[in-house]
Amino acid sequence: MSKRIIQGREVGEAEVDAWVAEAEAGYDVEELRKRVAGGRPGRGAEPSQVIPVRLTAEELAAVMERAEREHLNRSEAIRAALAEWSRAA
């Protein structure tokens, strides 16, 4: 059997079995909603969409350099670039 790696660490069969047992027993939906309520704040009236984009190593490096200069994370830098592009149109 191949290794299971989650967030950079190997997950053993016993841990997977425990997750399966937990799922089969069922979840308290209200408890799960409480956990999610503390998540990321919304960006608008409707849920945001996640759009996968492929970048070359050079493109990503350029994004990250600009983000660092402007004290932004990667997503904020990409949104700023898109906003600038749409203002120029």
C-alpha positions as CSV (number, residue, x, y, z in Angstrom):
1,M,0.0,0.0,0.0
2,S,1.3,3.5,-0.8
3,K,2.0,6.1,2.0
4,R,-0.7,8.6,2.9
5,I,0.7,12.0,3.3
6,I,-1.4,14.9,4.6
7,Q,0.0,18.3,5.2
8,G,3.5,16.9,4.9
9,R,3.2,14.1,7.4
10,E,2.6,10.4,7.0
11,V,-0.8,9.2,8.2
12,G,-1.0,5.7,9.6
13,E,-3.7,3.1,9.1
14,A,-4.9,3.5,12.7
15,E,-5.5,7.2,12.2
16,V,-7.5,6.7,9.0
17,D,-9.5,4.0,10.8
18,A,-10.3,6.4,13.6
19,W,-11.5,9.0,11.1
20,V,-13.7,6.4,9.3
21,A,-15.3,5.4,12.6
22,E,-15.9,9.1,13.5
23,A,-17.5,9.7,10.1
24,E,-19.7,6.6,10.3
25,A,-20.9,7.5,13.8
26,G,-22.1,10.8,12.4
27,Y,-21.3,14.5,13.1
28,D,-23.1,17.1,15.1
29,V,-24.0,19.6,12.4
30,E,-24.5,22.5,14.8
31,E,-21.1,21.9,16.3
32,L,-19.5,21.9,12.8
33,R,-21.3,25.2,12.0
34,K,-19.8,26.8,15.1
35,R,-16.3,25.8,14.0
36,V,-16.8,27.2,10.5
37,A,-18.3,30.5,11.8
38,G,-14.9,31.6,12.9
39,G,-13.4,31.1,9.5
40,R,-12.3,33.6,6.9
41,P,-14.5,36.7,6.6
42,G,-16.6,37.0,3.5
43,R,-15.4,39.3,0.7
44,G,-18.9,40.3,-0.5
45,A,-22.5,39.6,-0.3
46,E,-22.1,36.2,-2.1
47,P,-19.6,33.5,-1.6
48,S,-16.3,34.0,-3.4
49,Q,-15.1,31.6,-6.1
50,V,-11.8,29.8,-6.0
51,I,-10.2,30.0,-9.4
52,P,-7.2,27.7,-10.0
53,V,-4.5,29.4,-12.1
54,R,-1.3,28.0,-13.4
55,L,1.8,30.2,-13.2
56,T,5.3,29.6,-14.3
57,A,8.0,29.8,-11.6
58,E,9.0,33.2,-13.0
59,E,5.4,34.5,-12.8
60,L,4.9,33.3,-9.3
61,A,8.3,34.8,-8.2
62,A,7.2,38.1,-9.6
63,V,3.9,38.0,-7.8
64,M,5.6,37.1,-4.5
65,E,8.2,39.8,-4.9
66,R,5.5,42.4,-5.4
67,A,3.4,41.0,-2.6
68,E,6.4,41.2,-0.2
69,R,7.2,44.8,-1.2
70,E,3.6,45.8,-0.6
71,H,3.1,43.7,2.5
72,L,0.4,41.6,0.9
73,N,-0.2,37.9,0.8
74,R,-0.3,36.2,-2.5
75,S,-4.1,36.4,-2.9
76,E,-4.2,40.0,-2.0
77,A,-1.4,40.8,-4.5
78,I,-3.3,39.0,-7.3
79,R,-6.6,40.8,-6.4
80,A,-4.7,44.1,-6.4
81,A,-3.3,43.4,-9.8
82,L,-6.7,42.5,-11.2
83,A,-8.2,45.6,-9.7
84,E,-5.5,47.8,-11.3
85,W,-6.1,46.0,-14.6
86,S,-9.8,46.6,-14.5
87,R,-9.3,50.3,-13.6
88,A,-7.1,50.7,-16.7
89,A,-9.7,49.3,-19.0
